[in-house]
Amino acid sequence: MTTRWRLQPQSVLFAIYLGALAALPPISIDMALPALVDIAGSLHAGASQAGLTLSLFMAGFAVGPIVYGPLCDARGRKPTLLLGLALFTVGGIGSAVAPDISILLGARLVQGIGAGAGMTVALAIVRDLFEGNAMQHRLAAITVVANVAPIVAPSVGVALLAAIEWRGIYGVMAVCGFLAAIVTWTGLVESAPRRSPDVAIAGLREQYRRVLTHRLVIGNILINGFGFGWMFAYVAGSPLVLLHVLHVRPVIYAAMFAMTGLGIVAGATINGVLASRGVGARRVLAVAICVTLAATLSLIAMNVLHLATLLTIMPLLVACTFCFGLAAPSATRGALDPMPELAGVAAAC
């Protein structure tokens, strides 16, 4: 009798698998960026309509976890993840064959809703299988994988656009979703400690109330939220500031963007090393928050004093992204630790 293949929680492959699930949303956004102009031309749509393919994907991604969190607590991690990956795959196929912009927008919304399962369920699985510094170390590994992927995604999108036009980009996304579903179906062992009938989807409000009124949980959620807010402000504002105000050449901007992305990876890597050496999450968070605050205030001062140049702001931006990578695993651990029975809901927040 042959033994069925299973993902082993302590293996590097398992960390890559969880990181890939968490990376589905940023990959699906960044890989499609180079195709927006071609999409508008091919489907006879305006630039603003093509841009909505990103906005609706992000809207779906924002809404999906609200349901996936309680669902994976009530019905298990594996079926919830398979549901999300199925929606992601169907959305990718629909995007690839869309005959007009309306169908494409609807398909991208479905794809975004599906993508929301990846990060939520991946974090809940980590909470199920690991404790303390071991959990923080695994969260750091997931952060590394999840942030390496978006760095290379735009380049992959450009290559696919040149080889098989914009529809091929969405086709590749659908294939990735399908392969992730196959790995999940065949290799993932259900990790939820118990499937509680009393933890029902009907109790959404009460579950979120319990999580969001827990001081330690909400504190760490806010730390992560402010960190992501800083990152979104940087991603949205950096093209305007660097390309149009400081007149940085596009190739240099691309290199700078990659450097700040690598800063996140470096910070998460250091976090994992510190966790393996027993350094407490609070100490790590304190350092990361203080450095981020100092660097952000310095950026504001540079602007007010008209001292902002490529050389003066670049080290500060890298410092902030490094601290984001340093803080995220510790803050996530702090949000997941106190309420293991509602790990899915906490992960959704």
PyMOL commands that set and color helices and strands:
alter all, ss='L'
color gray80, all
select helices_A, chain A and resi 12-30+33-42+47-75+77-97+101-129+132-187+201-212+215-245+250-276+281-304+310-336+340-348
alter helices_A, ss='H'
color red, helices_A
deselect
rebuild
show_as cartoon
